[in-house]
Amino acid sequence: MNNYLIAGLIFINLVLIYYYNKKKIKNLFIKQKIKSVDLVEVDEIFLPLKNIEFNFPKEDVVIKNFFINPSFQIVGMTSDYEGWILSCLAKFSKNIFEFGTCSGKTTALLALNSSPESKVYSITLNPADLSKLSLGNNHDAKAAINNVTKESVYDQFIFTNMSIKNKINLIFEDSTKLNVDKFENLMDLIFIDGGHNYSCVKNDSEKSFRMINNKKGYIFWHDYNVSKRSCKDVVKYIHEISKIKKIFHIKNTSLCYYKNLNH
């Protein structure tokens, strides 16, 4: 009897250990194929000031920022660190495109920190069209569509009543139907955080490679998370495209990026 009791307690403890550490345990078995780099590798603006004793940041990386009360329960936002990275690069970007507006937090940061002459484009699904959406019936497709359903509920956004709203060109459309001819070779900064099913990630990425400035430009992908089911197709696509494009992961974030430097 005691042996059964001891075995039962051991089993319960193992279950609890797995439950509270499942992300760490999964990461032990799932290989991240993209090289992780320090932020200073992304752009020289992230390097510390020269000729002083301490690693103080440059003024280039001082941004306009805001924080949201957790009790507001806004969904689908980038972390504050990720938002800061994108905001810093927005300061030097004339044309910016975002796949996946969600609540508009990142959109607002991009608009707040880019120059008054800059233009920010952001595409999102109209909540009224969600019922027409179909991504398939397998488990991964269902996880992706749950993600879309939660993050495409907004028809008003954080920036709706902000002074920078006129800089933002909001597009209510399925990105797979978006014609990007007029954006070709135009965008200095692109942020991909739309649908997480494979076909959508592939579509948004392929259009981004057409849209990116042919002299200097950045493409960022959000949610490179090898242990999260709803991000599985994001990871799959990034691993595939990294065979022909130089893609890097930024340490301590879920961001991957591609830098086009042809000047």
Number of C-alpha atoms within 10 A of each C-alpha: 6 7 8 9 10 11 12 12 12 12 12 12 12 11 13 12 12 14 11 10 11 14 13 11 14 14 14 11 10 10 10 16 15 18 13 17 14 12 17 12 13 19 11 11 17 19 17 16 14 11 7 8 7 9 11 11 14 14 12 14 17 13 17 14 14 9 7 9 7 8 6 7 8 14 15 18 16 18 12 12 11 17 17 21 18 21 26 23 22 25 19 15 24 17 22 25 26 24 23 25 28 28 22 20 21 26 28 24 22 33 26 22 23 24 16 11 10 18 19 26 20 21 20 26 25 15 15 10 12 14 8 6 12 10 17 12 10 8 11 19 20 16 20 21 22 13 19 23 16 12 22 23 17 16 14 11 16 16 20 14 9 11 10 16 18 13 19 20 13 16 17 16 13 16 21 14 8 14 10 13 11 8 16 16 18 20 26 24 27 30 25 24 21 25 31 27 25 20 15 18 25 20 15 23 22 12 19 26 19 16 23 25 22 17 12 17 24 23 23 22 24 20 19 23 18 22 20 14 15 23 22 21 24 26 26 17 16 22 17 11 14 15 10 8 13 13 20 22 23 20 13 12 18 17 22 23 20 19 19 18 11 9 6
